[in-house]
Amino acid sequence: AATLERIELNLEWAVCLVQMFELEPALHAEFEACVPDLSAALTALVEGKEPQSLATASPAARQRVSKAARLASKQLDVLRRAAQSMFQ
């Protein structure tokens, strides 16, 4: 099970990765296929329901993770919309 610290570090890494990500046409289909699962995972983090370490964390910790997950989700959505407009 993921620790709260690992969740926060993973979200920080994901936000940085999205900022550096340049989607190539060859990867567009694979990216689009991953978006639903990524969105679902981020939604679960925003809601603070899973994993167990997050569900049982302090309200302040859940709020930190929720805020980071919302940011990552927004960045993912921006990237998805940009990719759709570029590759359609």
Phi, psi and omega in degrees: 000144181285135175281162178300318179299318180295320179300313181296318178295319178297319178294319178299316178298317181297318179297316178296319181297316180298323180295332182263351188288130173239113184280122177268152180306324182293338182260356186302312182297318179295319178299311180300326179291332181275337187304314181301317179292319178298315180297318179296318179295318179293322178298318178298322178290319178300318181284344178070022184270334180207155359289177185303322181299328178282318182299329182259005181285168178294157177303321180296319179293316178299322179294318178300313181294318179300317180297315179294321179293323176297318178298313179298320179296318178296319179294321177298318180295319178298315179296318179297315180295320178296319179295319179298319181287330181282324190250012177259000000 
